[in-house]
Amino acid sequence: MRGTAGAADGYYAGGGGYGAGGIGLSEKPLYPQRKKRGWLWCLGITVLIGVIALAVIIPVYFLIIKPHQSKSAASSSGSNGSAGNGNSNGSGGSGTTPAPAFTGAITGGAGSTVTRDDGSTFTYVNDFGGTWYWDPSDPFNDGSRVNSWTPALNESWQWGVDVVRGVNLGGWLVTEPFICPNLYEPYQDGEFASPYNAVDEWTLNVAMNKSGNVTQMMDEHYSTFITEDDFAAIAAAGLNWVRIPVPYWMIEVYPGEPFVPHLAWGYFLKAIQWARKYGIRINMDLHTIPGSQNGWNHSGKLGPINFMFGVMGIANAQRTLDYIRTLTEFVSQPQYTNVVQYFGIVNEAFVQTIGQPQMQAFYLEAHDLIRGITGLGEGKGPFIGIHDGFIGMNQWAGFLAGSDRVALDTHPYNAFNDASTAPLSSFIPSPCTGWGPELNASMDAFGFSAAGEWSAAVNDCGKWVNGVGLGTRYEGTYPGSTTVIGNCSAWTDYESWSADTVQQTKEVVMASMDALQHWFFWTWKINNSTVTGKIEAPSWSYSLGLQQGWIPADPRDAVGFCAASADVPMTAPTAGLSAWQTGGAGAGTIAADQIASFGVWPITSMFSATGLPYLPPASVALLPQYTASGQIVTLPAPTYTTPSTTQTADAGSGWADANDQQPYFVPIGNCPYPDPWNAQSTTIPPASLCRPTASAAKGKRDPVPVPEAMPTPPPMVRLAKA
């Protein structure tokens, strides 16, 4: 495989994940190889009836049976939930070796003894009436409840009534330099000095692969950064949701992409198991997109945007839709729907470059794809989350009216604006006066709206918060900054914070919680720097804030804070939602004007972004695409073996909709595709070689033009209004 030298040929997810020698790593060939069928001709010459039989059997196998098998099959199993492919028909089966006996408790509340995956135990701490539940003989039992005010997993979540109080598991399955500086710091000097240093997961994996075994290194990170104990602690903190950024490469990689394929999937399966055990719901967020949807390090590769923009923009979007499809098929199986109840389909697509009409066309296509799998109505598959693209929630008012369960995500941060000399206390009322009214208005004008990310930071101090080597606005070292506000050590040395600083930071947090109402803090934890031995971005760590006192021990304490401190009462979370917005009457009847405006797929025009190459509609019509003629890629399910037996539980086949038979998008064999990660201004390859035939073009709608968009000013992350 190109780009993954040194990777072990197998998943490995620690105790209970993919075992070495189980599922082989796969890389999709850029040019599909034709399978030799000379043996069929020989057989035909020998026995004519054999040819006739094979002519029937082979198409049936490859078009119906084979697409629903994973590209690789798992062979490992265990009572602790090892990740395997399960049975292809989705039913339970039998192994060959009995699983170990289990004698521990299967449920309990505060003070009870919990048995971890590895057999060790700990005492459960939960002062909020939560009960955990894990029975190895019944691994899909959803009887756990995270706290007394949150529905158990086997009870319905009432959108807009039940309050989302969550935290991100950033830096785990998608690494970021400021969250995991320990991973990136070894690759900053010597042979890894700039421009060969690690600045994103792409360059990190290249560097790791040069110095050792990248698969083993990433496995060590996955297995230690977030563990079962973190899920128990999240429950103990009074939270009820986690948002988990996931990478597309846990499904597959293309040649030349250095990411470790598949490995992260085994850990996401662990996350599902742990969340189920402690009653926590999951927001699965597709954080990385082929070609990059925003050009930032957490998209996988720092650099130009090549999703829905540039010469490979459509092809990368086609590939993305297939990954959305594969993830939807898995989490929409009945074994997982109570746990994974929200799917953020593209994290922070940068609308100022891509264009809002273009993203709206993509979102409509994705909505129809997902609901085609899940069906319409409450409880059928996850809520669909779309991001506001940093153009403001009000710009999405009325979008996809009549759709089925679509939520709007926003990421309000103070940290990334121009640095300010204003005192910390001045930031306390700003969430109440700015973010809160915007969220309230969006609940009325769009539907369910939430803050998928926010933090306690009021400036950009913290090692690599802006990216490796980019400095800070606060110290005047960020590109384009000219004013020095002060020294960041006053903000990073949290052990020296005064009591006033801790209290005022806590009040900023309380104001944000109350104003945002439904939220996910970014992020649960920050790793220590290997250089200083301590956390260098403290305002971004929820767990550290709990320990140090600037995060409330009970997030419900924030309710009413805005009314009391800023005289700005927040609208009740129950306001603003219509039946169709939560899967009730009218869901799935998208307004005709929305289909007329955004109903063409693939898009026929691209955005004219200031300072970037522009492709007029005539050129967009010639852009290379992939062809829908490839094998479907499914994700393997975990294997659970009943203790003291060889009987395995039904973990699903990985494919919820048996009627979904459409082939995967794959490259056209003779097309000289440009680099899909760097194709904003490359020459368009010949359309005769790079456009699919009509029979292989999936999902085309009637050609209603997408409105041409006007250029927008350079991006600015919104500040909470004073």
N, C-alpha and C positions, 0 to 999 in steps of 0.2 A: 504493500500500500504506500502510495506517496503521501507525505505529510504526517505520517504516524509511525515512523520508524521507532522501534524500541517498545511499542505498545504490546502488551500481552494479549494473546488471542483468546480472550474470554472476559466476560463480565466478572467483577468481583466487588461485592458490596459489604464486606465484613461479615460478621455472623448473621446468617439469614438472608444474604443478598445473592447476587449471581456468583456462582463458584467458578474458579479458574477451570478451564477445560469444559465449561458449560456452553454458553452461547458465544460463537465466534464473532469478532468484530467485522463489520461489513462496510464497504465503501462502494457507493453506486458508481459504476463505470461511466465516464463522460460520453463514450460512444458505445452503446449496447452492442455486445458481440452476438453475431448470428449463431444459433445453435446448429451444429452439423447434424444432418439427418440422412447421411448416406446409408446408415444401417436400415433405415426404413425402405429405401429403394431395394436393398438386397433382400429384405424380407418379402417385399412385394414380388420380386422375381421368383422367390422360392415358393411362397404361398400367397396367392392373390387374395384369399379371404382374410389373411392376416393384415394386409394393407387396408382393406375396408374397415376392419375392426379398429385398427390404430387411428385411422382417419376420424373415427368417431370419438375414441377414448381420449386422445391427446388434447383436442380442443376443449373437451369438457373439463379435463384436469386443469389445464392452464387458465381457462377463463372462469371457472366456477370454484374448483376446490383449492387450487394453489394460491389464488389471491388472498384467501383467508388464513393462510399459514404465515407465521412470522418468517422473515428471511433466515432466521436461525432458530434452532430449537433448544430449549433448556433441558438439561438432564438431571440437575440437582434438585433435591427436595429436603424438607426438614420441618419439624413441628414448630420451629420458631419463625416460619414464614419466609423461606427462601424463595427468591424470585425465579420462577421458571416460566415456561410457555404454557403450562397447564395442559389440559386435554383439548385437542383441536375442536371438539364438539362442545366444549364448555362445561362438561359434566365432571363430577368427581370420579376418581379412579383409585387404583391401588398401586403402591410402590412394591419394593422387594424387601426392604428392611424396616421392621417396626420402629416407629418413632419413640424416643425416650418417654417414660412416664412423667406425668406432671402432677405435683401434689400441692402446689401453691394455691392461694386464694384467687378467685376469678373476678371479684369485684370488691369495692369498699370505698369508704369516704376518708375524711381526715384521720390520720393515725393508723390507717391500715397498712399492711405490708404488701408492696408491689414487687412482682418478679419481672426483671428485665429479660430481654431477648437472650442474654448470655447466661441466665440462671442466677445472677446476683440479685440482691434485693435492696430495697430502700423503703423508708417510711413516707407515706404520702402526706403532703402538706396542702391543705386547701381549706381556707377559712370561709369560703363562700358557698358551702353546701354542695360542692361538686362530688360526683361519684365516678370512678373509673370502672371500666369493664373490659376484661380480656379473657376469653375462654378458648384455649387452643383447640378444643373440640368443636367450637362454634365460632370460627374466626371472622364471620361477617355479621355478627350480632352488633346492632347499633344502639344498645341500651345505655351507653354512657351519657352523662350530663356534666358539662364543664362547670356549671354553677347553677344556683337556684333560680336565677332570673332568665336563663337561656334554655330554650327547648332542648330536650334530649335529641340525639341524632335521629332516632326513629320517630320523632315528632316533627311536624311541619314548621319550617322557618317562615315567619310572616314578614315579607319584605315591606319596609317602611314602618313596621310596628316594632318588631324586635330590633334592637340596636346593635350594629356591628362595631365592636371594639376589638381591633386586631393589631397585629404586628407583622412586619415583613421578616422573612428569613433571608435577607439580602446577603450576598457574598458566599452563600453555601453552594448551590448548584450552578450559579453564574457568579464567578469571582469578580471582585472589584478591588483595585489597589488600596483604597483608603479603608476598606473593611478588613481586608486580609493583607496588611503590609508585609507580614511574615513570609507570604508566598512570593512577593515581588521584590523584596529587598535584596535577595542574593543575586539578582540579575540586573544590577545597575552600574557596574564598573568592570574594569578589566576587559575581558573579551566581550562582555555584555554592556560596555559603555555605549551611550547614545551614538548612533541611531539604532543600535542592536539591543537596546535594553527592553525589558518587559514593561509594557504600558497598557496592555489589554490581555484578554485571555488568549487571543491568537498568538501574540509575541511571547506570552508566558509559556504556552505549550511548546513553542519552537525552542525557547531557551531551556526548558525542562528536558526536552527530548535530546538536546545537545549535551546536557550534563548528566543525564541519567535516564530512568524509565519514567516517562511522563504519566503512564497509566498508574503505576504504583504511587507516584507523588500525588496525583489528583485523588486517588482512592484514600490515601492517608488524610488528605484535607476533608473529603466528604465524610469520612467515618469519625472524625474528631470534632469538626467545627460545630455541627448540630447533632445532638444525640437524643435518645428518648428522654433523658433528664430535662432537656430544654423544653420539650412539650409539656412535661409535668409542671415545670416552673412557669410556663406561659399560662397554664390553667390556674396555678396558684396566684398569679398576678391579677386575676379577675378579668382576663381577656377571653374571647370566645371564637376568634378567627385567626388564621395565619394566611398571609399572602406569600406564596412561594414562587419566586422567579425561576423559570425553567428554561433550558437552552434547547434549541431545535436539534442540536447534535446528539441529544439523548435518543433520537429516532434514527438518524443516519448522518453521514457526511458525504460530500462530493470530493473527488480527487483534488489534492492541493490544499484542502482545508485541514489545518493541523490539530483541530479539536479532537479530544478523546471521545469516540462515538460510544453510545449506549450506556456507559458506566453510570451516568447521573440518573438514568431511569430506575436502576435498582434502588437508589436512595430515595427517589420520589415514592416508590412503592413502600419503603419503610415509613416515609412521612405519612402516607395514607393509613398505615397500620397504627402508628403512634397517635395520630389525630383521632382515629376511631376509638382507641383505647381511652383517651382522656376527654372525649366529647367535643373536640374542636373541629370546626368546619374549615375547609380549604378554599382559598381563592388561588387557582392555578394560573399564573401569569406567564405567557409566552414572551420572554424578555429579550430574546435574540432572534433576529430575522436574517435569512440569507441576503447578503449584499449590504446589510445594515440599514435600519429604518431611521436612524438619527445621527449616525457618524460618531457616537460617543463610545467610550471604552466598554460600557456595560451592554452594548449591542453585540459584542463579540470581537469587533475590530474597529479601532479608531481610524477615522478617515472619511472618505466621501460617502454620500447616501446613494445606494443603488437599488433600493426597493421602491417601486412605483415611480422611479425617476431615472433618466438616463437610458442608455442603449439596452441594458439588461434589466430594466425596471419591471417590465411585464413578466419576463421569464422568472425572475426572483419572486414575484407575487404569486405566480402559478405554483411554484414550489412551496411557498408558504401556505397556500390554501390546502395543499395536500397534508402538510404537517398539522394544521388546524383540524383537518378531517380525521387523521389518525388519533389525535388526542381526544377529540370529541367521541369517537367510536369507543374508546376505552372507558372514559369516565362516565359515559352514559349507560353502561351496563348496570343492572340493578345492584350488583355487589358494591358499587362505588358512588352511586348518585347521592346518597345521604351524607357523604363526607365531602366530596368535591362538588360544591354547589355553585361555583362561580368560575368562569373562564375568561380571563383578560386576554384577548386574542392578539394584540400587538401593543407592546409597551412603548409609550412615548414616541409614536410616529411623529416626525418633525414636520408639521403641516406647513410651516413657513417655506420649506423647500419643496415638499411633495405636492402641496396644494390641497385645500379642503375638498373641492368637488371630487378630486381623484380618490382621496381617502374615503369619502362617502360612498363612492361606487364600490370600492373594495369592501367596505363594511356591509353594504347591502348584499353583495355576493357571498360574503362569509356568513351573514345571518341566514340566508336561504340555504346554504350548504349545511349549516349546523342544524337548523330546524327540519331540513329534509331527512336528517339522521334521527333526531330525537322525537320528532312529532311536535305538535303544538300543545301548549297548556301547562299549567302548574305541575311541577314534579317530573316533567319530561326533559331530562338533561339539564345542564347548568344554565344559570343566568349568563348572558353574554356581556362582557365588559369592553367598552371602547374608551380610548383616552381623548381628552380635549385638545391634544396637540399644542398646548400652551398658547392657544389663541383666545381662551376664555370660554367658560361654560355657556354663556349667553349666545355664543355663535352657533351652538348646536340645538337651540330651541326648536322644537317641532320636527327634528330629524327622525326619520323612520317612524312617524306616527302610525300606529296600528300594528307595529311589529310585535314580536313575542319575547318578552323578558330581556330587554336590552338596558344596561346601566351605563351611566356616564361617569368616568373616572377623571379626577383632577389631582395634580400634585403641587400644592401650594408650598413654596419655600421662601423664607426670608434670606437664606444664606447666599443666594447667587445674584443678588442685586448689588448695585454700587454700595461700597462700604459706607457706613454712617458713623458719625461721632455721637449720635443720640445715645443716651443712657439706656441700660438694659430695661429699666422700668417703663420706658416709653413704648416698648414693644408689647406690653401686656394687653392693652385694649385692642390692638390692631386686628387680631383674628376675629374679634367680635364685630368690629365695624366694617371689615372687609370681606373676609372669607365666609363668615356666617350668612350674611344676606345673599351672597352669590349662590351658596349651596341651597338655601331656602328657595330662591327663585328658580333654580334648576329643577328642584323636585316638582315644581308646578309646571314649568315650561317644557321639560324633557321627560322626566320620570325619575326612577331611582337614581340618586347621585351620591357619590361618596368620594372621600379623599384616600386614594390608594397609597399615597406617600406624603409624609411631612416629618419634620424633626423639631428638636428643641433649639437648634442653632439659629442665631440671629446674625451671623456673619459666616464667612467661608474659611475660618481658621480650622486647622486640622491637617495633618499630613496627607497630602494627595487628595483632599476633598474635591478639588477641581480636576485632578488627574496628575499623573506622574510628571514632575518637573515643571508644572504650570504655575506654581506660586499661589499667592492669595491676593485678593483685592484689598483686604484689610491692611496688609503690609506693603501694598503698592508694587508687588512683584508679579502679579497676574498680567498677561499680555494686554496692553492697552491701558492698564492702570497707571495713573500718574500721582495720585495722592496717597500718602502714608498716613493711616489712621493711628496705628499703634503696633505693638508687638503681640503676636498671637500667643505667646506663652501664657499671657494672662487668661486666655480662654481654654488652652489645652491642659494646663496644670491644674486639674480639677481638685486635687488634694489640697491645694492652697486657696480654694475659693472661700470667700467669707460667707458667713451665715446669710447675709443679705443677698449675695449672688445666688446661692442655692435656693432661697425662698423666691426670688424674683424669676429665676428660671422655671421653678415649679409653677408659678402663676402664668407664665407664658404657655406652659404645657397645658394647664387647666383651661385657659382661655381657648386654646386650639381644640382641645377635646370637645368642649361645649359647642364651639362655633361650627366645627365640622360635622358633629353628630355621628355620622357613620365614617369610620376611619381605620387606617392601618399605619402605625408609626414606622418610620424608616430609621433604624432597623433594630432587630432584637439584640445583636451583640457586635462588638468590634474586637478584633484580635489585637494582642499586644504587638508593638513593633519589636523586631529583633535587635534594633539599634539602641532604643531607649529602655526596652523592657516594660513599657506601659502603654496604655491606650492613648493614642494621639488625636483622636476625634471623639471626645467624650460626649458631646451634645447629641450624637447620633446613636447612642446605645441605650435602649430601653432598660436592659437588664442592669447596666451600670447605674443608670438614673434611679432605679429602684433601690439599689444598695446605698447610694449616696444621698438620696432624699429629694431629688428634683423631679422624680416621677411619683405620682400618688400611688399608694399601696392599693387603693380601690379606685378604679377609673370613674366609678359612679359619683365620686365626690365632686367631679367637674360639672355635673348637671346644675344649671342655674348660675354658673360662675359669671357669664357675660351679663346677665340681668343685674347681678349684685355689684359687679365691679365697673361695668361700663354703661349700665342702664340700657342694654341692648338685649332684650329677651329673644331667645331663639324659638322659631316656629316648632311646634311639636313634630317629632319625626314621622308621625302618622299622616301629616298633611300632604296633599298634592298628588297622590297616586290614584290612577284610574284602574278599573278592573283589567283592561287589556295589558297594562304595563306590568302586571304581576302574573300573567298567564291566565286571566279570567276571560270573561265574555269580550269578544272582539279581537283577541290576540291573533296575530298572523294575517290580519287584513290590512296590509300596508297601503297607505293613502296613494291614490293614483298619481298625484303630483310628485311624490317621492320617486316612484318608479319611472315616471317620465323624465325626471331630472337626473337620476343616478342609475338608471337601469341598463346601461350598456356594459357588458363585460366580454372581453378585455376592454380597457379604456381606449378611447380614440384620440385623446389629446393629453398633453402633459403640461405641467405648470411652468410658467416663465418666472423662475426665481432670480432675484437680483444677483448679478455677478456670476451666475452659473450658466453653462451651455443650455440653449433652448432647442427643443425638438418640436417643430411645427407639426400639425396633424398629418400632413403628407408623409413626413418622416416616421411618425408614430405608426402609421399603417404598414411600414416596412420592418418594424423592429423584430428581432428574433424572438421566437417563443419556443416552449417545450411542447411535446406532443403527448396526448393522453393515450399511451399504449404500453405503459410499464406495469410491472407487478405491484399490487397493493402491498404496502408495508404496514404490518400490524405490530403492536407492542405486546410483549409477553406478560402474562399474569404471574402473580406469586404462587408458590406451591405450599399448601398447608396440610400437614399430615396429622391426623388425629393421634394423640398420645397413646402409646402402647399398641398401636395398630399400624397397618400399611395403607389405610384408607385415606385418600386425599379429598379435600373439600372442593366444591365447584367454585373456581375462581374466575370463571368466564373465559371466553375465547379471545378476548381483546377486541371484539368487533360486535357492537350492539345491534347494528342494522344488517340483517342477512340479505336484504334487498339491495344494499349498496354495493354494486358490482363494477362501478366505473374504474377503469385502469388509472394508475398513477401517471402523473406527468413525468416524462423523462426527456433528456436531450435527443434531438434528431441526429442520427448517426453521421451524416455528411456535413453538418453545419459547423463552420469555424467560429464557434462562439468566442467573444472576447471575455476577458477576465470578469466574472460576475461581481467582483468586489471593487472593480476599478474601471467602470465603463461609462462614466458620465459624458465623455467627449471623444470616445473611440469611433472609428468608422463602422457604420452599419454593415454587417455581413450580407451577402446576397439573399434576398427574400426567397428566391427560388429554392434555396437550400435550407432555409431556417424558418419557414412557416409551415405549420401542420396542415394536412389535408382537411377538408371539411368534416370527414368522418372521424378524425382524431381530435377535433377541437371541442373540448368539453365545456358545457355551461354557457354557451353564447346566448345572449339575449338579443332582442330586436335592436337594430342600430339607431337608438335615440341618442343624439350627441350629448356628451357631458359638457356643461357650460364652461367656457373658457374663463380661467381665473386671472386676476390681475396680480402683479407682483406685490409683495408685502414688505414692510420695513424689516431690517435685521431683527432677530429674535431678542426678546427680553423676558426673563422669567418674572412673573408678577409678584409684586410686593404686597403684603397685607396692608390695606389702606389704613392710615392713621385716623 
